[in-house]
Amino acid sequence: MPRPRRCRRVRFGPTCNYFKPRGVPIQVLEEVALQVDELEAIRLVDLEGNGQQEAADIMNISQPTLHRTLKDARKKIAEVLVSGKALRIGGGDYVMSQRRFRCYDCGHEWEVPYGTGRPQVCPQCGSVNLHRAAQDRGYARSGKRGRGRGGPPF
């Protein structure tokens, strides 16, 4: 019996879900399906420049799993570009990640899905003095400093 598949965390859903070569009718094109978690792996590693281990941690999967996901996604994208096929983005086993915010006035913490924008006021007290929760900041998870302007590393 195989081990259950671990659900991948995705921060950003696709803004477009279909790409096709210009001037070719959709009815004539073959289609390649790229899953949302594959797109997220490409985004984290190739677009944002994260290392594979860091991207795997963000997606809540192992580094070898991320490597296989990247390999599959890159192969699909290459097939689309070289063969002139259409690319459909969607599906897969994933869950949209949540961002945690904390109100500095009342201490209330809550989660907001990615892609919904930053909350303007605390839902409990109405204060505007809110920030990302410490455990949700990118550098706080890894124990490293943020990407500021210089200064000696810790």
Secondary structure, DSSP 8 states (H G I E B T S, - for coil): -------EEES---S--EE--TTS-GGG--EEEE-HHHHHHHIIIIIS---HHHHHHHHTS-HHHHHHHHHHHHHHHHHHHHHT-EEEE--SSEEE-EEEEEETTT--EEEEETTS---SS-TTT--S-EEE-GGGSHHHHHT---S-S-----
